[in-house]
Amino acid sequence: AAADPASVLPGSFGRGSWCNEHDTIHGRLDIIEEKVIKTVENLESEIKSLLNIISETTSNIPTAPGTPLIDILDGKY
């Protein structure tokens, strides 16, 4: 029977310790992933709110007849 390489290597932590560390790292990554997803959802919500405010504000600004309309989001300004 072949020996388990993890138990043969000098200074190795053994299979159980490595698996626990691996599981711990994956647990931490899962927490980070959840936080990133929540942050992105929060930012999307904030951006939608800001765009709605901008849209409402610009639609209520009276323009003088003959005044050219400027699109500030077209990248030229």
All heavy atoms as a GROMACS GRO file, in nm:
protein
  581
    1ALA      N    1   0.084  -0.118   0.000
    1ALA     CA    2   0.000   0.000   0.000
    1ALA      C    3   0.088   0.123   0.000
    1ALA      O    4   0.186   0.132   0.073
    1ALA     CB    5  -0.091   0.000   0.121
    2ALA      N    6   0.051   0.221  -0.080
    2ALA     CA    7   0.128   0.346  -0.088
    2ALA      C    8   0.100   0.431   0.033
    2ALA      O    9  -0.012   0.437   0.083
    2ALA     CB   10   0.092   0.420  -0.217
    3ALA      N   11   0.204   0.498   0.081
    3ALA     CA   12   0.188   0.586   0.197
    3ALA      C   13   0.123   0.717   0.155
    3ALA      O   14   0.137   0.761   0.042
    3ALA     CB   15   0.325   0.613   0.260
    4ASP      N   16   0.052   0.777   0.246
    4ASP     CA   17  -0.011   0.907   0.223
    4ASP      C   18   0.098   1.013   0.215
    4ASP      O   19   0.172   1.032   0.310
    4ASP     CB   20  -0.109   0.936   0.337
    4ASP     CG   21  -0.181   1.068   0.319
    4ASP    OD1   22  -0.176   1.124   0.208
    4ASP    OD2   23  -0.243   1.114   0.416
    5PRO      N   24   0.114   1.084   0.101
    5PRO     CA   25   0.222   1.181   0.086
    5PRO      C   26   0.219   1.291   0.193
    5PRO      O   27   0.322   1.337   0.236
    5PRO     CB   28   0.201   1.240  -0.052
    5PRO     CG   29   0.106   1.152  -0.122
    5PRO     CD   30   0.033   1.074  -0.018
    6ALA      N   31   0.103   1.331   0.235
    6ALA     CA   32   0.094   1.438   0.334
    6ALA      C   33   0.150   1.394   0.468
    6ALA      O   34   0.207   1.472   0.542
    6ALA     CB   35  -0.050   1.483   0.350
    7SER      N   36   0.138   1.265   0.500
    7SER     CA   37   0.188   1.218   0.629
    7SER      C   38   0.334   1.181   0.622
    7SER      O   39   0.400   1.167   0.724
    7SER     CB   40   0.105   1.099   0.676
    7SER     OG   41   0.120   0.992   0.587
    8VAL      N   42   0.389   1.166   0.500
    8VAL     CA   43   0.528   1.126   0.483
    8VAL      C   44   0.620   1.246   0.480
    8VAL      O   45   0.733   1.241   0.526
    8VAL     CB   46   0.544   1.043   0.354
    8VAL    CG1   47   0.689   1.014   0.324
    8VAL    CG2   48   0.463   0.916   0.363
    9LEU      N   49   0.573   1.358   0.423
    9LEU     CA   50   0.658   1.476   0.408
    9LEU      C   51   0.697   1.532   0.544
    9LEU      O   52   0.612   1.550   0.632
    9LEU     CB   53   0.585   1.585   0.327
    9LEU     CG   54   0.556   1.551   0.182
    9LEU    CD1   55   0.471   1.660   0.120
    9LEU    CD2   56   0.684   1.533   0.104
   10PRO      N   57   0.826   1.560   0.563
   10PRO     CA   58   0.868   1.618   0.690
   10PRO      C   59   0.810   1.758   0.706
   10PRO      O   60   0.807   1.836   0.612
   10PRO     CB   61   1.021   1.622   0.681
   10PRO     CG   62   1.055   1.594   0.540
   10PRO     CD   63   0.935   1.537   0.472
   11GLY      N   64   0.762   1.789   0.824
   11GLY     CA   65   0.707   1.921   0.852
   11GLY      C   66   0.568   1.942   0.797
   11GLY      O   67   0.515   2.052   0.802
   12SER      N   68   0.505   1.840   0.740
   12SER     CA   69   0.370   1.858   0.685
   12SER      C   70   0.269   1.863   0.799
   12SER      O   71   0.291   1.811   0.907
   12SER     CB   72   0.336   1.744   0.588
   12SER     OG   73   0.312   1.625   0.659
   13PHE      N   74   0.161   1.928   0.773
   13PHE     CA   75   0.057   1.943   0.874
   13PHE      C   76  -0.034   1.822   0.881
   13PHE      O   77  -0.113   1.809   0.971
   13PHE     CB   78  -0.029   2.067   0.844
   13PHE     CG   79   0.047   2.195   0.862
   13PHE    CD1   80   0.086   2.269   0.751
   13PHE    CD2   81   0.081   2.241   0.987
   13PHE    CE1   82   0.156   2.387   0.767
   13PHE    CE2   83   0.151   2.359   1.003
   13PHE     CZ   84   0.189   2.431   0.894
   14GLY      N   85  -0.024   1.738   0.784
   14GLY     CA   86  -0.115   1.624   0.779
   14GLY      C   87  -0.240   1.662   0.704
   14GLY      O   88  -0.272   1.778   0.685
   15ARG      N   89  -0.313   1.563   0.662
   15ARG     CA   90  -0.431   1.584   0.578
   15ARG      C   91  -0.540   1.659   0.653
   15ARG      O   92  -0.602   1.749   0.599
   15ARG     CB   93  -0.483   1.450   0.528
   15ARG     CG   94  -0.606   1.462   0.443
   15ARG     CD   95  -0.634   1.334   0.377
   15ARG     NE   96  -0.529   1.314   0.278
   15ARG     CZ   97  -0.550   1.264   0.158
   15ARG    NH1   98  -0.668   1.222   0.125
   15ARG    NH2   99  -0.454   1.252   0.072
   16GLY      N  100  -0.567   1.627   0.777
   16GLY     CA  101  -0.676   1.691   0.850
   16GLY      C  102  -0.655   1.839   0.868
   16GLY      O  103  -0.745   1.919   0.849
   17SER      N  104  -0.534   1.878   0.904
   17SER     CA  105  -0.505   2.019   0.925
   17SER      C  106  -0.517   2.098   0.794
   17SER      O  107  -0.571   2.208   0.791
   17SER     CB  108  -0.365   2.034   0.984
   17SER     OG  109  -0.333   2.170   0.998
   18TRP      N  110  -0.464   2.039   0.686
   18TRP     CA  111  -0.472   2.107   0.557
   18TRP      C  112  -0.616   2.125   0.514
   18TRP      O  113  -0.654   2.230   0.466
   18TRP     CB  114  -0.394   2.027   0.453
   18TRP     CG  115  -0.393   2.094   0.319
   18TRP    CD1  116  -0.305   2.187   0.277
   18TRP    CD2  117  -0.486   2.074   0.212
   18TRP    NE1  118  -0.336   2.229   0.150
   18TRP    CE2  119  -0.446   2.160   0.108
   18TRP    CE3  120  -0.597   1.993   0.194
   18TRP    CZ2  121  -0.515   2.166  -0.013
   18TRP    CZ3  122  -0.664   2.000   0.074
   18TRP    CH2  123  -0.623   2.086  -0.029
   19CYS      N  124  -0.697   2.023   0.532
   19CYS     CA  125  -0.839   2.032   0.494
   19CYS      C  126  -0.910   2.138   0.576
   19CYS      O  127  -0.992   2.212   0.523
   19CYS     CB  128  -0.908   1.897   0.512
   19CYS     SG  129  -0.866   1.777   0.385
   20ASN      N  130  -0.879   2.145   0.704
   20ASN     CA  131  -0.941   2.247   0.788
   20ASN      C  132  -0.903   2.387   0.743
   20ASN      O  133  -0.986   2.477   0.737
   20ASN     CB  134  -0.902   2.228   0.935
   20ASN     CG  135  -0.965   2.105   0.996
   20ASN    OD1  136  -1.065   2.054   0.946
   20ASN    ND2  137  -0.904   2.055   1.102
   21GLU      N  138  -0.775   2.405   0.708
   21GLU     CA  139  -0.729   2.535   0.660
   21GLU      C  140  -0.797   2.569   0.528
   21GLU      O  141  -0.840   2.683   0.506
   21GLU     CB  142  -0.578   2.534   0.644
   21GLU     CG  143  -0.520   2.669   0.605
   21GLU     CD  144  -0.368   2.666   0.595
   21GLU    OE1  145  -0.304   2.578   0.654
   21GLU    OE2  146  -0.315   2.754   0.525
   22HIS      N  147  -0.807   2.470   0.440
   22HIS     CA  148  -0.872   2.488   0.311
   22HIS      C  149  -1.019   2.528   0.330
   22HIS      O  150  -1.068   2.622   0.266
   22HIS     CB  151  -0.861   2.357   0.231
   22HIS     CG  152  -0.916   2.364   0.093
   22HIS    ND1  153  -0.849   2.424  -0.010
   22HIS    CD2  154  -1.032   2.318   0.041
   22HIS    CE1  155  -0.921   2.415  -0.120
   22HIS    NE2  156  -1.033   2.351  -0.092
   23ASP      N  157  -1.088   2.459   0.420
   23ASP     CA  158  -1.229   2.491   0.448
   23ASP      C  159  -1.242   2.630   0.507
   23ASP      O  160  -1.336   2.705   0.474
   23ASP     CB  161  -1.289   2.388   0.543
   23ASP     CG  162  -1.307   2.251   0.477
   23ASP    OD1  163  -1.307   2.245   0.352
   23ASP    OD2  164  -1.320   2.152   0.551
   24THR      N  165  -1.148   2.668   0.594
   24THR     CA  166  -1.151   2.801   0.655
   24THR      C  167  -1.135   2.909   0.548
   24THR      O  168  -1.207   3.010   0.548
   24THR     CB  169  -1.039   2.815   0.761
   24THR    OG1  170  -1.060   2.715   0.861
   24THR    CG2  171  -1.039   2.952   0.824
   25ILE      N  172  -1.041   2.887   0.457
   25ILE     CA  173  -1.018   2.984   0.350
   25ILE      C  174  -1.143   2.997   0.263
   25ILE      O  175  -1.186   3.108   0.228
   25ILE     CB  176  -0.895   2.945   0.265
   25ILE    CG1  177  -0.768   2.964   0.348
   25ILE    CG2  178  -0.889   3.027   0.136
   25ILE    CD1  179  -0.644   2.908   0.284
   26HIS      N  180  -1.204   2.885   0.227
   26HIS     CA  181  -1.326   2.890   0.145
   26HIS      C  182  -1.440   2.959   0.220
   26HIS      O  183  -1.518   3.033   0.160
   26HIS     CB  184  -1.368   2.749   0.100
   26HIS     CG  185  -1.299   2.707  -0.025
   26HIS    ND1  186  -1.338   2.749  -0.149
   26HIS    CD2  187  -1.190   2.629  -0.044
   26HIS    CE1  188  -1.258   2.698  -0.240
   26HIS    NE2  189  -1.166   2.624  -0.179
   27GLY      N  190  -1.448   2.937   0.350
   27GLY     CA  191  -1.550   3.006   0.429
   27GLY      C  192  -1.530   3.156   0.426
   27GLY      O  193  -1.626   3.233   0.412
   28ARG      N  194  -1.406   3.198   0.440
   28ARG     CA  195  -1.375   3.342   0.435
   28ARG      C  196  -1.404   3.399   0.298
   28ARG      O  197  -1.456   3.511   0.286
   28ARG     CB  198  -1.230   3.367   0.473
   28ARG     CG  199  -1.201   3.341   0.619
   28ARG     CD  200  -1.056   3.363   0.651
   28ARG     NE  201  -1.030   3.335   0.792
   28ARG     CZ  202  -0.911   3.326   0.844
   28ARG    NH1  203  -0.804   3.343   0.769
   28ARG    NH2  204  -0.895   3.300   0.972
   29LEU      N  205  -1.370   3.325   0.193
   29LEU     CA  206  -1.399   3.371   0.057
   29LEU      C  207  -1.549   3.383   0.034
   29LEU      O  208  -1.594   3.475  -0.035
   29LEU     CB  209  -1.335   3.277  -0.046
   29LEU     CG  210  -1.183   3.285  -0.057
   29LEU    CD1  211  -1.132   3.177  -0.151
   29LEU    CD2  212  -1.138   3.422  -0.103
   30ASP      N  213  -1.626   3.291   0.089
   30ASP     CA  214  -1.772   3.298   0.076
   30ASP      C  215  -1.826   3.425   0.143
   30ASP      O  216  -1.914   3.492   0.088
   30ASP     CB  217  -1.838   3.175   0.138
   30ASP     CG  218  -1.816   3.048   0.057
   30ASP    OD1  219  -1.780   3.058  -0.063
   30ASP    OD2  220  -1.832   2.938   0.113
   31ILE      N  221  -1.771   3.459   0.259
   31ILE     CA  222  -1.813   3.581   0.329
   31ILE      C  223  -1.777   3.703   0.247
   31ILE      O  224  -1.860   3.796   0.231
   31ILE     CB  225  -1.749   3.587   0.469
   31ILE    CG1  226  -1.807   3.477   0.559
   31ILE    CG2  227  -1.768   3.725   0.533
   31ILE    CD1  228  -1.731   3.459   0.690
   32ILE      N  229  -1.656   3.706   0.192
   32ILE     CA  230  -1.614   3.819   0.108
   32ILE      C  231  -1.702   3.831  -0.015
   32ILE      O  232  -1.744   3.941  -0.053
   32ILE     CB  233  -1.465   3.804   0.068
   32ILE    CG1  234  -1.376   3.820   0.192
   32ILE    CG2  235  -1.426   3.903  -0.040
   32ILE    CD1  236  -1.232   3.782   0.170
   33GLU      N  237  -1.734   3.717  -0.077
   33GLU     CA  238  -1.820   3.717  -0.195
   33GLU      C  239  -1.958   3.776  -0.162
   33GLU      O  240  -2.011   3.857  -0.237
   33GLU     CB  241  -1.835   3.576  -0.250
   33GLU     CG  242  -1.921   3.569  -0.375
   33GLU     CD  243  -1.937   3.427  -0.428
   33GLU    OE1  244  -1.909   3.331  -0.353
   33GLU    OE2  245  -1.979   3.413  -0.544
   34GLU      N  246  -2.015   3.736  -0.049
   34GLU     CA  247  -2.145   3.790  -0.007
   34GLU      C  248  -2.137   3.941   0.013
   34GLU      O  249  -2.228   4.014  -0.028
   34GLU     CB  250  -2.190   3.723   0.122
   34GLU     CG  251  -2.235   3.580   0.106
   34GLU     CD  252  -2.272   3.514   0.238
   34GLU    OE1  253  -2.309   3.587   0.332
   34GLU    OE2  254  -2.263   3.391   0.248
   35LYS      N  255  -2.029   3.988   0.076
   35LYS     CA  256  -2.014   4.132   0.100
   35LYS      C  257  -2.000   4.207  -0.032
   35LYS      O  258  -2.057   4.316  -0.048
   35LYS     CB  259  -1.894   4.158   0.190
   35LYS     CG  260  -1.917   4.120   0.333
   35LYS     CD  261  -1.798   4.153   0.421
   35LYS     CE  262  -1.826   4.114   0.566
   35LYS     NZ  263  -1.716   4.153   0.654
   36VAL      N  264  -1.925   4.151  -0.127
   36VAL     CA  265  -1.908   4.216  -0.257
   36VAL      C  266  -2.042   4.224  -0.330
   36VAL      O  267  -2.077   4.328  -0.386
   36VAL     CB  268  -1.802   4.142  -0.342
   36VAL    CG1  269  -1.803   4.190  -0.487
   36VAL    CG2  270  -1.664   4.159  -0.282
   37ILE      N  271  -2.117   4.116  -0.329
   37ILE     CA  272  -2.248   4.114  -0.395
   37ILE      C  273  -2.341   4.218  -0.334
   37ILE      O  274  -2.407   4.294  -0.404
   37ILE     CB  275  -2.310   3.973  -0.389
   37ILE    CG1  276  -2.233   3.878  -0.481
   37ILE    CG2  277  -2.458   3.976  -0.428
   37ILE    CD1  278  -2.271   3.731  -0.466
   38LYS      N  279  -2.345   4.226  -0.200
   38LYS     CA  280  -2.430   4.324  -0.133
   38LYS      C  281  -2.385   4.466  -0.165
   38LYS      O  282  -2.467   4.555  -0.186
   38LYS     CB  283  -2.430   4.301   0.018
   38LYS     CG  284  -2.508   4.178   0.059
   38LYS     CD  285  -2.504   4.157   0.209
   38LYS     CE  286  -2.578   4.029   0.247
   38LYS     NZ  287  -2.574   4.005   0.391
   39THR      N  288  -2.253   4.487  -0.171
   39THR     CA  289  -2.201   4.620  -0.203
   39THR      C  290  -2.239   4.660  -0.345
   39THR      O  291  -2.282   4.774  -0.368
   39THR     CB  292  -2.048   4.622  -0.186
   39THR    OG1  293  -2.016   4.588  -0.051
   39THR    CG2  294  -1.989   4.758  -0.219
   40VAL      N  295  -2.226   4.568  -0.439
   40VAL     CA  296  -2.262   4.597  -0.578
   40VAL      C  297  -2.411   4.627  -0.589
   40VAL      O  298  -2.451   4.723  -0.656
   40VAL     CB  299  -2.221   4.480  -0.671
   40VAL    CG1  300  -2.282   4.496  -0.810
   40VAL    CG2  301  -2.070   4.469  -0.681
   41GLU      N  302  -2.494   4.549  -0.520
   41GLU     CA  303  -2.638   4.574  -0.523
   41GLU      C  304  -2.670   4.712  -0.464
   41GLU      O  305  -2.754   4.785  -0.516
   41GLU     CB  306  -2.712   4.465  -0.446
   41GLU     CG  307  -2.712   4.331  -0.518
   41GLU     CD  308  -2.768   4.218  -0.432
   41GLU    OE1  309  -2.791   4.238  -0.311
   41GLU    OE2  310  -2.788   4.108  -0.487
   42ASN      N  311  -2.602   4.746  -0.355
   42ASN     CA  312  -2.623   4.876  -0.292
   42ASN      C  313  -2.581   4.989  -0.387
   42ASN      O  314  -2.652   5.089  -0.401
   42ASN     CB  315  -2.545   4.884  -0.161
   42ASN     CG  316  -2.572   5.012  -0.085
   42ASN    OD1  317  -2.680   5.069  -0.096
   42ASN    ND2  318  -2.474   5.056  -0.010
   43LEU      N  319  -2.466   4.973  -0.452
   43LEU     CA  320  -2.420   5.075  -0.547
   43LEU      C  321  -2.514   5.088  -0.666
   43LEU      O  322  -2.541   5.200  -0.711
   43LEU     CB  323  -2.278   5.042  -0.594
   43LEU     CG  324  -2.168   5.061  -0.491
   43LEU    CD1  325  -2.035   5.006  -0.544
   43LEU    CD2  326  -2.154   5.205  -0.450
   44GLU      N  327  -2.565   4.976  -0.716
   44GLU     CA  328  -2.662   4.982  -0.827
   44GLU      C  329  -2.786   5.060  -0.785
   44GLU      O  330  -2.837   5.142  -0.861
   44GLU     CB  331  -2.702   4.842  -0.870
   44GLU     CG  332  -2.595   4.768  -0.948
   44GLU     CD  333  -2.635   4.625  -0.981
   44GLU    OE1  334  -2.726   4.569  -0.916
   44GLU    OE2  335  -2.573   4.569  -1.072
   45SER      N  336  -2.833   5.036  -0.664
   45SER     CA  337  -2.950   5.106  -0.613
   45SER      C  338  -2.922   5.256  -0.600
   45SER      O  339  -3.005   5.339  -0.639
   45SER     CB  340  -2.990   5.047  -0.478
   45SER     OG  341  -3.093   5.120  -0.419
   46GLU      N  342  -2.805   5.289  -0.547
   46GLU     CA  343  -2.768   5.430  -0.532
   46GLU      C  344  -2.758   5.500  -0.668
   46GLU      O  345  -2.803   5.613  -0.685
   46GLU     CB  346  -2.634   5.443  -0.458
   46GLU     CG  347  -2.642   5.406  -0.312
   46GLU     CD  348  -2.724   5.503  -0.230
   46GLU    OE1  349  -2.720   5.624  -0.257
   46GLU    OE2  350  -2.793   5.456  -0.138
   47ILE      N  351  -2.699   5.432  -0.766
   47ILE     CA  352  -2.684   5.491  -0.899
   47ILE      C  353  -2.821   5.513  -0.963
   47ILE      O  354  -2.846   5.618  -1.023
   47ILE     CB  355  -2.595   5.402  -0.989
   47ILE    CG1  356  -2.450   5.411  -0.941
   47ILE    CG2  357  -2.605   5.442  -1.136
   47ILE    CD1  358  -2.357   5.312  -1.006
   48LYS      N  359  -2.911   5.415  -0.950
   48LYS     CA  360  -3.046   5.431  -1.004
   48LYS      C  361  -3.116   5.550  -0.940
   48LYS      O  362  -3.182   5.629  -1.008
   48LYS     CB  363  -3.128   5.304  -0.984
   48LYS     CG  364  -3.089   5.192  -1.075
   48LYS     CD  365  -3.171   5.066  -1.048
   48LYS     CE  366  -3.125   4.950  -1.131
   48LYS     NZ  367  -3.196   4.826  -1.100
   49SER      N  368  -3.100   5.564  -0.809
   49SER     CA  369  -3.162   5.678  -0.739
   49SER      C  370  -3.105   5.810  -0.788
   49SER      O  371  -3.179   5.905  -0.814
   49SER     CB  372  -3.140   5.666  -0.588
   49SER     OG  373  -3.207   5.555  -0.536
   50LEU      N  374  -2.973   5.816  -0.802
   50LEU     CA  375  -2.910   5.939  -0.850
   50LEU      C  376  -2.952   5.971  -0.993
   50LEU      O  377  -2.980   6.088  -1.025
   50LEU     CB  378  -2.758   5.927  -0.843
   50LEU     CG  379  -2.698   5.931  -0.702
   50LEU    CD1  380  -2.550   5.897  -0.708
   50LEU    CD2  381  -2.720   6.066  -0.638
   51LEU      N  382  -2.960   5.870  -1.078
   51LEU     CA  383  -3.005   5.894  -1.216
   51LEU      C  384  -3.149   5.942  -1.220
   51LEU      O  385  -3.184   6.028  -1.302
   51LEU     CB  386  -2.985   5.769  -1.301
   51LEU     CG  387  -2.840   5.733  -1.334
   51LEU    CD1  388  -2.833   5.600  -1.407
   51LEU    CD2  389  -2.774   5.842  -1.416
   52ASN      N  390  -3.234   5.887  -1.134
   52ASN     CA  391  -3.373   5.933  -1.127
   52ASN      C  392  -3.379   6.078  -1.081
   52ASN      O  393  -3.457   6.157  -1.135
   52ASN     CB  394  -3.454   5.844  -1.033
   52ASN     CG  395  -3.487   5.710  -1.095
   52ASN    OD1  396  -3.490   5.696  -1.216
   52ASN    ND2  397  -3.511   5.611  -1.010
   53ILE      N  398  -3.299   6.114  -0.982
   53ILE     CA  399  -3.297   6.252  -0.933
   53ILE      C  400  -3.250   6.346  -1.044
   53ILE      O  401  -3.310   6.452  -1.065
   53ILE     CB  402  -3.207   6.265  -0.808
   53ILE    CG1  403  -3.272   6.194  -0.690
   53ILE    CG2  404  -3.178   6.410  -0.775
   53ILE    CD1  405  -3.181   6.178  -0.569
   54ILE      N  406  -3.145   6.305  -1.115
   54ILE     CA  407  -3.094   6.388  -1.226
   54ILE      C  408  -3.201   6.403  -1.333
   54ILE      O  409  -3.224   6.513  -1.384
   54ILE     CB  410  -2.965   6.328  -1.284
   54ILE    CG1  411  -2.851   6.343  -1.184
   54ILE    CG2  412  -2.929   6.393  -1.417
   54ILE    CD1  413  -2.725   6.265  -1.222
   55SER      N  414  -3.266   6.293  -1.366
   55SER     CA  415  -3.369   6.296  -1.470
   55SER      C  416  -3.485   6.387  -1.430
   55SER      O  417  -3.532   6.467  -1.510
   55SER     CB  418  -3.420   6.155  -1.496
   55SER     OG  419  -3.524   6.156  -1.589
   56GLU      N  420  -3.531   6.375  -1.305
   56GLU     CA  421  -3.640   6.460  -1.256
   56GLU      C  422  -3.599   6.607  -1.254
   56GLU      O  423  -3.676   6.695  -1.289
   56GLU     CB  424  -3.684   6.416  -1.118
   56GLU     CG  425  -3.754   6.281  -1.116
   56GLU     CD  426  -3.776   6.228  -0.975
   56GLU    OE1  427  -3.743   6.299  -0.877
   56GLU    OE2  428  -3.826   6.115  -0.962
   57THR      N  429  -3.476   6.632  -1.211
   57THR     CA  430  -3.427   6.769  -1.201
   57THR      C  431  -3.416   6.833  -1.339
   57THR      O  432  -3.459   6.946  -1.359
   57THR     CB  433  -3.290   6.773  -1.131
   57THR    OG1  434  -3.304   6.714  -1.002
   57THR    CG2  435  -3.240   6.914  -1.114
   58THR      N  436  -3.358   6.760  -1.434
   58THR     CA  437  -3.339   6.818  -1.567
   58THR      C  438  -3.470   6.833  -1.642
   58THR      O  439  -3.484   6.922  -1.724
   58THR     CB  440  -3.241   6.734  -1.651
   58THR    OG1  441  -3.288   6.600  -1.659
   58THR    CG2  442  -3.101   6.736  -1.593
   59SER      N  443  -3.567   6.747  -1.614
   59SER     CA  444  -3.695   6.760  -1.684
   59SER      C  445  -3.777   6.877  -1.631
   59SER      O  446  -3.866   6.926  -1.699
   59SER     CB  447  -3.776   6.630  -1.672
   59SER     OG  448  -3.815   6.608  -1.538
   60ASN      N  449  -3.745   6.926  -1.511
   60ASN     CA  450  -3.817   7.039  -1.453
   60ASN      C  451  -3.750   7.173  -1.479
   60ASN      O  452  -3.804   7.276  -1.439
   60ASN     CB  453  -3.831   7.019  -1.302
   60ASN     CG  454  -3.920   6.901  -1.269
   60ASN    OD1  455  -4.009   6.866  -1.345
   60ASN    ND2  456  -3.895   6.839  -1.155
   61ILE      N  457  -3.634   7.173  -1.544
   61ILE     CA  458  -3.566   7.299  -1.573
   61ILE      C  459  -3.629   7.361  -1.697
   61ILE      O  460  -3.631   7.300  -1.804
   61ILE     CB  461  -3.415   7.275  -1.597
   61ILE    CG1  462  -3.350   7.220  -1.471
   61ILE    CG2  463  -3.346   7.403  -1.643
   61ILE    CD1  464  -3.204   7.182  -1.490
   62PRO      N  465  -3.680   7.483  -1.680
   62PRO     CA  466  -3.739   7.549  -1.798
   62PRO      C  467  -3.628   7.595  -1.893
   62PRO      O  468  -3.523   7.640  -1.849
   62PRO     CB  469  -3.813   7.669  -1.738
   62PRO     CG  470  -3.746   7.693  -1.607
   62PRO     CD  471  -3.691   7.562  -1.561
   63THR      N  472  -3.651   7.578  -2.020
   63THR     CA  473  -3.554   7.624  -2.119
   63THR      C  474  -3.619   7.733  -2.202
   63THR      O  475  -3.737   7.730  -2.232
   63THR     CB  476  -3.510   7.510  -2.212
   63THR    OG1  477  -3.626   7.452  -2.272
   63THR    CG2  478  -3.435   7.402  -2.136
   64ALA      N  479  -3.537   7.830  -2.235
   64ALA     CA  480  -3.584   7.940  -2.319
   64ALA      C  481  -3.599   7.888  -2.461
   64ALA      O  482  -3.523   7.802  -2.504
   64ALA     CB  483  -3.485   8.055  -2.315
   65PRO      N  484  -3.698   7.936  -2.533
   65PRO     CA  485  -3.715   7.893  -2.672
   65PRO      C  486  -3.588   7.919  -2.753
   65PRO      O  487  -3.525   8.024  -2.740
   65PRO     CB  488  -3.831   7.978  -2.723
   65PRO     CG  489  -3.902   8.026  -2.601
   65PRO     CD  490  -3.799   8.033  -2.493
   66GLY      N  491  -3.548   7.821  -2.831
   66GLY     CA  492  -3.431   7.836  -2.916
   66GLY      C  493  -3.301   7.796  -2.848
   66GLY      O  494  -3.196   7.800  -2.910
   67THR      N  495  -3.307   7.761  -2.720
   67THR     CA  496  -3.186   7.721  -2.649
   67THR      C  497  -3.152   7.578  -2.688
   67THR      O  498  -3.237   7.488  -2.676
   67THR     CB  499  -3.208   7.729  -2.496
   67THR    OG1  500  -3.247   7.860  -2.462
   67THR    CG2  501  -3.081   7.692  -2.421
   68PRO      N  502  -3.028   7.554  -2.733
   68PRO     CA  503  -2.993   7.415  -2.770
   68PRO      C  504  -2.982   7.329  -2.644
   68PRO      O  505  -2.935   7.372  -2.539
   68PRO     CB  506  -2.857   7.429  -2.839
   68PRO     CG  507  -2.802   7.558  -2.789
   68PRO     CD  508  -2.920   7.646  -2.756
   69LEU      N  509  -3.029   7.206  -2.656
   69LEU     CA  510  -3.020   7.114  -2.544
   69LEU      C  511  -2.882   7.049  -2.543
   69LEU      O  512  -2.827   7.014  -2.646
   69LEU     CB  513  -3.128   7.006  -2.555
   69LEU     CG  514  -3.272   7.056  -2.548
   69LEU    CD1  515  -3.367   6.938  -2.568
   69LEU    CD2  516  -3.299   7.122  -2.415
   70ILE      N  517  -2.824   7.036  -2.423
   70ILE     CA  518  -2.691   6.975  -2.407
   70ILE      C  519  -2.705   6.848  -2.328
   70ILE      O  520  -2.764   6.847  -2.220
   70ILE     CB  521  -2.596   7.073  -2.336
   70ILE    CG1  522  -2.579   7.201  -2.416
   70ILE    CG2  523  -2.461   7.007  -2.311
   70ILE    CD1  524  -2.501   7.308  -2.343
   71ASP      N  525  -2.652   6.740  -2.382
   71ASP     CA  526  -2.652   6.613  -2.311
   71ASP      C  527  -2.519   6.600  -2.238
   71ASP      O  528  -2.415   6.576  -2.299
   71ASP     CB  529  -2.672   6.496  -2.409
   71ASP     CG  530  -2.680   6.361  -2.338
   71ASP    OD1  531  -2.674   6.357  -2.215
   71ASP    OD2  532  -2.695   6.261  -2.409
   72ILE      N  533  -2.522   6.617  -2.107
   72ILE     CA  534  -2.397   6.614  -2.029
   72ILE      C  535  -2.340   6.473  -2.017
   72ILE      O  536  -2.226   6.455  -1.976
   72ILE     CB  537  -2.416   6.674  -1.887
   72ILE    CG1  538  -2.517   6.593  -1.807
   72ILE    CG2  539  -2.455   6.820  -1.897
   72ILE    CD1  540  -2.524   6.629  -1.661
   73LEU      N  541  -2.416   6.371  -2.054
   73LEU     CA  542  -2.370   6.233  -2.040
   73LEU      C  543  -2.319   6.176  -2.172
   73LEU      O  544  -2.287   6.058  -2.180
   73LEU     CB  545  -2.484   6.145  -1.986
   73LEU     CG  546  -2.540   6.187  -1.850
   73LEU    CD1  547  -2.657   6.097  -1.812
   73LEU    CD2  548  -2.433   6.182  -1.743
   74ASP      N  549  -2.307   6.258  -2.278
   74ASP     CA  550  -2.264   6.203  -2.407
   74ASP      C  551  -2.113   6.194  -2.421
   74ASP      O  552  -2.063   6.146  -2.521
   74ASP     CB  553  -2.324   6.284  -2.523
   74ASP     CG  554  -2.268   6.423  -2.533
   74ASP    OD1  555  -2.183   6.462  -2.452
   74ASP    OD2  556  -2.311   6.496  -2.625
   75GLY      N  557  -2.037   6.239  -2.321
   75GLY     CA  558  -1.892   6.225  -2.322
   75GLY      C  559  -1.817   6.340  -2.386
   75GLY      O  560  -1.696   6.342  -2.386
   76LYS      N  561  -1.888   6.438  -2.441
   76LYS     CA  562  -1.820   6.551  -2.506
   76LYS      C  563  -1.782   6.659  -2.405
   76LYS      O  564  -1.698   6.743  -2.433
   76LYS     CB  565  -1.911   6.612  -2.612
   76LYS     CG  566  -1.936   6.521  -2.729
   76LYS     CD  567  -2.026   6.589  -2.830
   76LYS     CE  568  -2.060   6.496  -2.945
   76LYS     NZ  569  -2.154   6.558  -3.040
   77TYR      N  570  -1.844   6.656  -2.288
   77TYR     CA  571  -1.823   6.767  -2.193
   77TYR      C  572  -1.752   6.721  -2.070
   77TYR      O  573  -1.759   6.621  -2.019
   77TYR     CB  574  -1.956   6.831  -2.157
   77TYR     CG  575  -2.027   6.885  -2.278
   77TYR    CD1  576  -2.125   6.811  -2.343
   77TYR    CD2  577  -1.992   7.008  -2.330
   77TYR    CE1  578  -2.189   6.858  -2.456
   77TYR    CE2  579  -2.055   7.057  -2.443
   77TYR     CZ  580  -2.153   6.982  -2.505
   77TYR     OH  581  -2.215   7.030  -2.616
   0.00000   0.00000   0.00000
